[in-house]
Every structure is written in C-alpha cells, then in structure tokens.
C-alpha cells in the first residue's frame, strides 16, 4: 500500500493494517509468545531459544517496539524486553472490536 493511498482510509483502518502487518510474521509471534511465557523481562535469550540470527531477531524486535507492543531497557551490553501491558490491552480491545463485527447477512452467494 503506497503512502499516498493510506490517506483515503480511516485512522482505525490504517492502525489495524500496520498491526496486522507487524504481527503477520511467525518470528514476531514466536518472540511475543516467548516473552509472555517467561512472565518476566527477557535479556538475550531469543537467539538460543528461536534459532535465528541476532540481526534477524533485532529487526523483529525493532518492528514490535515500533508499534509499542514491547518495551526495552538497556543494562550495560544487555537489552531486556517485556510486553507493554497498556499497549497490549489496547491492541486486544481493537482486535476484539474488529472481530466482533456482525458478519451475518440475509442473503449471500
């Protein structure tokens, strides 16, 4: 979707499209699941856990951080990540609103 075309869609549609794009990669889903399952901030565990190169993981973390779903702190040479609960809840609300739309029609093909 070209930058010039996004202006014809609502803010909500653009926000959801960005969210779906970021969450549309299995590595990012795996990263989120790993962080959630740790129930704590994680530091440098992802390379060993997921079997991806550090540069690849860094790129995926950057995308997740850009939408605010994770937050990170730098401690020396270590960067620790955790889920941002406020953003997580906001995304859950947006997705529930999107998926709870009525889809039933009187007649269909």
Secondary structure as the mmCIF struct_conf table of DSSP 4:
data_model
#
loop_
_struct_conf.conf_type_id
_struct_conf.id
_struct_conf.beg_label_comp_id
_struct_conf.beg_label_asym_id
_struct_conf.beg_label_seq_id
_struct_conf.end_label_comp_id
_struct_conf.end_label_asym_id
_struct_conf.end_label_seq_id
TURN_TY1_P TURN_TY1_P1 UNK A 3 UNK A 5
HELX_RH_3T_P HELX_RH_3T_P1 UNK A 6 UNK A 8
BEND BEND1 UNK A 9 UNK A 9
HELX_RH_AL_P HELX_RH_AL_P1 UNK A 11 UNK A 23
TURN_TY1_P TURN_TY1_P2 UNK A 24 UNK A 24
BEND BEND2 UNK A 25 UNK A 25
HELX_RH_AL_P HELX_RH_AL_P2 UNK A 26 UNK A 38
TURN_TY1_P TURN_TY1_P3 UNK A 39 UNK A 39
BEND BEND3 UNK A 40 UNK A 40
STRN STRN1 UNK A 42 UNK A 43
BEND BEND4 UNK A 44 UNK A 44
HELX_RH_AL_P HELX_RH_AL_P3 UNK A 46 UNK A 50
HELX_RH_AL_P HELX_RH_AL_P4 UNK A 54 UNK A 66
TURN_TY1_P TURN_TY1_P4 UNK A 67 UNK A 68
BEND BEND5 UNK A 69 UNK A 69
STRN STRN2 UNK A 70 UNK A 75
TURN_TY1_P TURN_TY1_P5 UNK A 76 UNK A 77
STRN STRN3 UNK A 78 UNK A 83
HELX_RH_AL_P HELX_RH_AL_P5 UNK A 85 UNK A 99
TURN_TY1_P TURN_TY1_P6 UNK A 100 UNK A 100
BEND BEND6 UNK A 101 UNK A 101
BEND BEND7 UNK A 106 UNK A 106
#
